[in-house]
């Protein structure tokens, strides 16, 4: 290689080095511009490495929720904890469609976050796939948040109005329970206490023992009513949404009910069920209540229970079918309300809370629906839907 060729080679290398410097400078400027735009005009941004499930949350987003950068870890669990539980199912459902369509279905949704001080922050969350792996599958998503709280406050929030209406209905039902179901055993106790007091003033009588028995029974019933009411009110409290394998849940439910299944000579079968984003402990209550009811309200034939699931649009549709005594269609809505019984007290155990719990778990925690329909040739099918998510 002569001196002229060497000189051209050196000039070429120098030009390439200068081009790399220019490209690096341009990238730094674009990154600075991106940070400036997102951190000063929006609520912040996030970066999700999908396969590794690693998640970055910008300091400004954390600050918008009242936290310093060090107070919150960069993880999906942080989002699950801070986003309003009622908004998580729809968010994961839309995210799932965005990934499955490889970005063709836009990911943009309005959600609520819980501020550190307890208030609600309304956010428009949007994101896009920015990197794919060698096979073309989504690898990295970047998204941003727009604080929409003030606009929502000015407009008024229909969703809040609907939620407030549901809470008002619940409060009315609680008031009914307090004034009737709970007052009834209290009146019984007070009446027998009066009789007992008068009786003790005289010579002891064997009837006193009977009165004490009545008091004990009424007290126990009152205690059970109160416990059931507390269990209902605690549904969804301190829960964290996660990916749930419904097959494992049903296996655990069958194990918990093994004695009742054996005593009733019952068969409980389940098809292959999906995994989904949901509340593990509450879904266990849901399946256990439905299966337990199928064993309790049986016909003369040994109970046959089948659990299966199909896709229904954007939802999973679960069904729990039995061959029991069935339900009069006139009561299809009544059975999901608090303390509603179709049979005389004492004929069957329970206080009319199981299906009310199921209704709350499906509709309020998972944004689905639940209903009952007749089974053929006998029995009932309880259906409920849950968003497919991811």
Phi, psi and omega per residue, in radians:
X1 nan 2.155 -3.122
X2 -1.371 3.033 -3.085
X3 -1.115 -0.572 -3.140
X4 -1.167 -0.726 3.122
X5 -1.141 -0.691 3.128
X6 -1.098 -0.727 3.136
X7 -1.094 -0.732 3.104
X8 -1.115 -0.682 -3.140
X9 -1.109 -0.751 -3.135
X10 -1.137 -0.732 3.120
X11 -1.081 -0.670 3.136
X12 -1.129 -0.759 3.127
X13 -1.118 -0.735 -3.138
X14 -1.093 -0.701 3.127
X15 -1.135 -0.723 3.112
X16 -1.110 -0.734 3.130
X17 -1.084 -0.723 3.127
X18 -1.141 -0.653 3.115
X19 -1.134 -0.687 3.095
X20 -1.110 -0.709 3.107
X21 -1.090 -0.748 3.136
X22 -1.107 -0.752 3.130
X23 -1.103 -0.740 -3.142
X24 -1.108 -0.712 3.115
X25 -1.106 -0.741 3.120
X26 -1.100 -0.709 3.114
X27 -1.122 -0.729 3.124
X28 -1.115 -0.686 3.117
X29 -1.141 -0.715 3.130
X30 -1.167 -0.691 3.100
X31 -1.117 -0.729 3.117
X32 -1.124 -0.697 3.109
X33 -1.130 -0.738 3.121
X34 -1.062 -0.815 3.132
X35 -1.083 -0.721 -3.122
X36 -1.121 -0.777 -3.129
X37 -1.120 -0.871 -3.059
X38 -1.205 -0.682 -3.053
X39 -1.421 -0.294 -3.101
X40 -1.943 -0.342 -3.136
X41 -1.981 -0.337 -3.136
X42 -2.089 -3.138 3.137
X43 -1.441 -0.065 -3.125
X44 2.285 -3.044 -3.136
X45 -2.524 2.947 3.130
X46 -2.460 2.696 3.113
X47 -2.280 2.203 -3.094
X48 -2.097 2.017 2.977
X49 -1.538 1.855 -2.848
X50 -1.133 -0.910 -3.065
X51 -1.136 -0.720 3.127
X52 -1.360 -0.257 -3.077
X53 0.973 0.603 3.049
X54 -1.634 2.501 -2.960
X55 -2.391 2.208 3.076
X56 -1.874 2.320 3.107
X57 -2.075 2.167 -3.064
X58 -1.159 2.603 -3.137
X59 -1.005 -0.595 -3.114
X60 -1.189 -0.622 3.078
X61 -1.123 -0.746 3.090
X62 -1.093 -0.714 3.136
X63 -1.149 -0.618 3.109
X64 -1.076 -0.468 3.122
X65 -1.652 0.077 3.049
X66 1.636 0.190 -3.077
X67 -2.010 2.621 2.977
X68 -1.385 2.904 -3.116
X69 -1.059 -0.602 -3.083
X70 -1.364 -0.349 -3.052
X71 -1.309 -0.448 -3.088
X72 -2.069 2.296 3.081
X73 -1.381 2.704 3.095
X74 -1.468 1.634 -3.110
X75 -2.752 2.810 3.080
X76 -1.118 -0.594 -3.137
X77 -1.064 -0.571 3.102
X78 -1.086 -0.760 3.091
X79 -1.104 -0.763 -3.133
X80 -1.067 -0.599 -3.122
X81 -1.334 -0.615 -3.010
X82 -1.622 -0.450 3.112
X83 -1.295 2.514 3.139
X84 -1.029 2.300 -3.078
X85 -0.966 -0.577 -3.120
X86 -1.230 -0.338 -3.108
X87 -1.661 -0.271 -3.101
X88 -1.089 -0.795 -3.111
X89 -1.022 -0.797 -3.129
X90 -1.172 -0.626 3.132
X91 -1.119 -0.823 3.139
X92 -1.194 -0.575 3.104
X93 -1.120 -0.796 3.129
X94 -1.176 -0.681 3.106
X95 -1.082 -0.702 3.108
X96 -1.077 -0.730 3.133
X97 -1.191 -0.619 3.106
X98 -1.093 -0.766 -3.125
X99 -1.253 -0.748 -3.120
X100 -1.114 -0.571 3.135
X101 -1.535 0.064 -3.126
X102 1.022 0.654 3.050
X103 1.664 -0.103 -3.117
X104 -1.188 -0.636 3.061
X105 -1.499 2.047 -3.083
X106 -1.080 2.533 3.038
X107 -1.871 1.750 3.063
X108 -2.635 2.180 -3.060
X109 -2.645 2.569 3.088
X110 -1.674 2.177 -3.066
X111 -2.353 2.963 3.090
X112 -1.984 2.417 3.031
X113 -2.031 2.667 3.102
X114 -1.616 2.067 3.087
X115 -1.263 2.732 3.138
X116 -1.028 -0.548 -3.130
X117 -1.471 0.067 3.092
X118 1.701 -0.170 -3.135
X119 -1.380 3.022 -3.134
X120 -1.836 2.327 3.067
X121 -1.982 2.093 3.113
X122 -1.510 2.294 -3.056
X123 -2.361 2.372 2.945
X124 -1.638 1.980 -3.070
X125 -1.824 2.217 3.101
X126 -2.421 2.727 -3.123
X127 -2.856 2.881 3.140
X128 -2.521 2.674 3.011
X129 -1.297 2.164 -3.116
X130 -1.965 -0.173 -3.140
X131 -2.618 2.465 3.103
X132 -2.175 2.708 3.124
X133 -1.401 -3.054 -3.073
X134 -1.083 -0.454 -3.140
X135 -1.579 0.041 3.120
X136 1.525 0.116 3.141
X137 -1.465 2.589 3.135
X138 -0.994 2.309 -3.120
X139 -2.074 -0.672 -3.097
X140 -2.412 2.378 3.012
X141 -2.081 2.475 3.012
X142 -2.159 2.364 -3.123
X143 -2.432 2.865 3.118
X144 -2.326 2.855 -3.126
X145 -2.165 2.380 3.046
X146 -1.978 2.111 3.139
X147 -1.240 2.029 -3.059
X148 -2.000 0.295 -3.011
X149 -1.095 -0.833 -3.073
X150 -1.120 -0.710 3.125
X151 -1.098 -0.736 3.129
X152 -1.132 -0.627 -3.131
X153 -1.164 -0.646 -3.133
X154 -1.268 -0.770 -3.071
X155 -1.229 -0.537 -2.946
X156 1.524 2.593 -2.958
X157 -2.091 1.913 -3.135
X158 -1.132 -0.644 -3.133
X159 -1.103 -0.669 3.065
X160 -1.141 -0.661 3.125
X161 -1.094 -0.739 3.105
X162 -1.110 -0.740 3.140
X163 -1.138 -0.692 3.105
X164 -1.097 -0.660 3.115
X165 -1.105 -0.753 3.109
X166 -1.067 -0.724 3.139
X167 -1.151 -0.620 3.103
X168 -1.128 -0.714 3.102
X169 -1.088 -0.750 3.110
X170 -1.053 -0.762 -3.129
X171 -1.105 -0.648 3.105
X172 -1.127 -0.708 3.121
X173 -1.161 -0.683 3.099
X174 -1.107 -0.698 3.126
X175 -1.109 -0.680 3.106
X176 -1.088 -0.779 3.136
X177 -1.057 -0.796 -3.087
X178 -1.117 -0.632 -3.052
X179 -1.543 -0.274 -3.102
X180 -2.119 -1.263 -3.032
X181 -1.056 -0.707 -3.136
X182 -1.432 -0.504 -3.123
X183 -1.285 -0.538 -3.110
X184 -1.035 -0.932 3.108
X185 -1.136 -0.540 3.103
X186 -1.121 -0.736 3.104
X187 -1.103 -0.679 3.105
X188 -1.070 -0.801 3.132
X189 -1.051 -0.806 -3.107
X190 -1.115 -0.700 3.126
X191 -1.104 -0.786 -3.114
X192 -1.282 -0.507 3.066
X193 -1.113 -0.694 3.107
X194 -1.094 -0.794 3.116
X195 -1.092 -0.715 -3.121
X196 -1.135 -0.699 -3.141
X197 -1.069 -0.788 3.118
X198 -1.142 -0.648 -3.102
X199 -1.206 -0.675 -3.113
X200 -1.191 -0.348 3.117
X201 -1.261 -0.294 3.137
X202 -1.880 -2.859 3.103
X203 -1.195 2.359 3.134
X204 -0.899 2.480 -3.082
X205 -2.295 2.522 3.113
X206 -1.003 -0.413 -3.121
X207 -1.131 -0.386 3.134
X208 -1.014 -0.693 3.118
X209 -1.067 -0.684 3.124
X210 -1.151 -0.722 3.107
X211 -1.062 -0.770 3.120
X212 -1.048 -0.636 3.106
X213 -1.119 -0.755 3.102
X214 -1.073 -0.767 3.136
X215 -1.043 -0.770 -3.124
X216 -1.073 -0.785 -3.131
X217 -1.086 -0.773 3.141
X218 -1.145 -0.679 3.128
X219 -1.111 -0.741 3.138
X220 -1.113 -0.718 3.133
X221 -1.127 -0.749 3.100
X222 -1.062 -0.738 3.122
X223 -1.065 -0.752 3.141
X224 -1.166 -0.658 3.093
X225 -1.081 -0.786 -3.126
X226 -1.144 -0.740 3.123
X227 -1.077 -0.760 3.124
X228 -1.082 -0.701 3.120
X229 -1.113 -0.706 3.118
X230 -1.165 -0.709 3.106
X231 -1.061 -0.716 3.134
X232 -1.117 -0.761 -3.092
X233 -1.210 -0.393 -3.095
X234 -1.532 -0.113 -3.133
X235 -1.047 2.229 3.115
X236 1.520 -0.084 -3.125
X237 -1.431 2.413 3.094
X238 0.955 0.581 3.141
X239 -1.817 2.631 3.124
X240 -2.145 2.161 3.129
X241 -1.181 2.417 -3.140
X242 -2.622 3.045 3.087
X243 -1.375 2.158 -3.005
X244 -2.045 2.285 3.056
X245 -1.602 1.889 -3.069
X246 -1.173 -0.446 3.086
X247 -1.091 -0.742 3.138
X248 -1.183 -0.641 3.119
X249 -1.082 -0.812 -3.125
X250 -1.140 -0.649 3.080
X251 -1.057 -0.754 3.126
X252 -1.150 -0.703 3.128
X253 -1.090 -0.759 3.112
X254 -1.091 -0.658 3.100
X255 -1.160 -0.721 3.136
X256 -1.148 -0.575 -3.098
X257 -1.739 0.284 -3.042
X258 -0.988 -0.722 -3.119
X259 -1.143 -0.798 3.128
X260 -1.129 -0.653 3.101
X261 -1.101 -0.741 -3.133
X262 -1.202 -0.764 -3.109
X263 -1.119 -0.544 -3.131
X264 -1.618 0.032 -3.094
X265 0.930 0.735 -3.022
X266 -1.634 2.798 3.030
X267 -2.148 2.127 3.112
X268 -2.058 1.969 -3.096
X269 -2.044 2.606 3.123
X270 -2.403 2.325 3.009
X271 -1.295 3.089 3.058
X272 -1.141 2.205 -3.081
X273 -1.949 2.721 -3.072
X274 -1.445 2.931 2.898
X275 -1.745 2.541 -3.077
X276 -2.701 2.946 3.063
X277 -1.449 2.117 -3.100
X278 -2.906 -3.018 3.140
X279 -1.802 1.887 -2.980
X280 -0.949 -0.988 -3.035
X281 -1.117 -0.629 -3.126
X282 -1.286 -0.601 3.067
X283 -1.159 -0.567 3.056
X284 -1.106 -0.756 3.097
X285 -1.068 -0.732 -3.125
X286 -1.024 -0.963 -3.118
X287 -1.138 -0.682 -3.108
X288 -1.146 -0.726 3.126
X289 -1.093 -0.749 -3.097
X290 -1.192 -0.750 3.124
X291 -1.202 -0.734 3.129
X292 -1.056 -0.713 3.101
X293 -1.096 -0.681 3.138
X294 -1.108 -0.575 3.110
X295 -1.352 -0.587 -3.083
X296 -1.340 -0.878 -3.068
X297 -1.647 1.096 -3.067
X298 -1.615 2.899 3.006
X299 -1.677 -2.920 3.125
X300 -1.210 -0.498 3.130
X301 -1.291 2.622 3.090
X302 -1.000 2.403 -3.105
X303 -1.071 2.362 3.036
X304 -2.128 2.000 -3.082
X305 -2.085 2.260 3.112
X306 -2.218 2.294 3.127
X307 -1.992 2.201 -3.138
X308 -2.563 2.967 -3.037
X309 -2.626 2.484 3.074
X310 -2.394 2.778 3.033
X311 -1.344 2.366 3.124
X312 -2.354 1.527 -3.075
X313 1.160 -2.120 -3.128
X314 -1.586 0.111 -3.049
X315 -2.105 2.773 2.825
X316 -1.587 2.282 3.092
X317 -1.879 1.937 3.119
X318 -1.642 2.557 3.089
X319 -2.360 2.381 3.033
X320 -2.118 1.828 -3.034
X321 -1.831 2.466 3.102
X322 -2.399 3.002 3.117
X323 -1.988 0.572 -3.047
X324 -1.386 -2.679 -3.035
X325 -1.358 -0.204 3.105
X326 1.379 3.037 -3.100
X327 -2.320 2.326 3.063
X328 -1.078 2.192 -3.126
X329 -0.933 -0.418 3.131
X330 -1.119 -0.344 -3.100
X331 -1.879 0.231 -3.058
X332 -1.059 -0.529 3.119
X333 -1.649 -0.625 -3.088
X334 -1.047 -0.625 -3.016
X335 -1.134 -0.323 -3.101
X336 -1.616 0.084 3.129
X337 -1.673 2.771 -3.097
X338 -1.064 2.354 3.000
X339 0.996 0.612 3.080
X340 -1.789 2.088 -3.121
X341 -2.042 2.500 3.091
X342 -1.737 -0.091 -3.079
X343 -2.257 2.669 -3.136
X344 -1.021 2.519 3.088
X345 -1.050 2.317 -3.131
X346 1.772 -0.397 3.124
X347 -1.281 -0.656 3.083
X348 -2.341 2.614 3.091
X349 -1.220 2.765 3.097
X350 1.935 2.940 -3.053
X351 -2.291 0.371 3.092
X352 1.308 0.559 -3.110
X353 -1.880 -0.436 -2.986
X354 -0.977 -0.903 -3.100
X355 -1.284 -0.476 3.031
X356 -1.136 -0.682 3.057
X357 -1.088 -0.787 3.131
X358 -1.013 -0.770 -3.117
X359 -1.074 -0.767 -3.123
X360 -1.162 -0.732 -3.129
X361 -1.095 -0.761 -3.081
X362 -1.303 -0.888 -2.972
X363 -1.412 -0.674 -3.052
X364 -1.612 -0.646 -3.092
X365 -1.560 -0.535 -3.041
X366 -2.105 0.151 3.073
X367 0.921 0.699 3.125
X368 -2.031 -2.881 3.102
X369 -2.306 2.714 3.096
X370 -2.440 2.420 -3.141
X371 -2.731 2.936 -3.138
X372 -2.188 2.577 3.090
X373 -2.514 2.771 -3.124
X374 -1.177 2.559 3.024
X375 -1.714 2.737 -3.130
X376 -2.005 2.183 0.189
X377 -1.571 -0.232 -3.111
X378 -2.647 2.796 3.093
X379 1.751 -2.854 -3.081
X380 -2.362 2.751 3.004
X381 -2.187 2.029 3.055
X382 -1.645 2.099 -3.135
X383 -1.933 2.512 3.001
X384 -2.610 2.652 -3.103
X385 -2.067 2.579 3.088
X386 -2.438 2.369 3.125
X387 -0.938 2.508 -3.077
X388 -1.170 -0.671 3.132
X389 1.099 -2.506 -3.098
X390 -2.171 nan nan
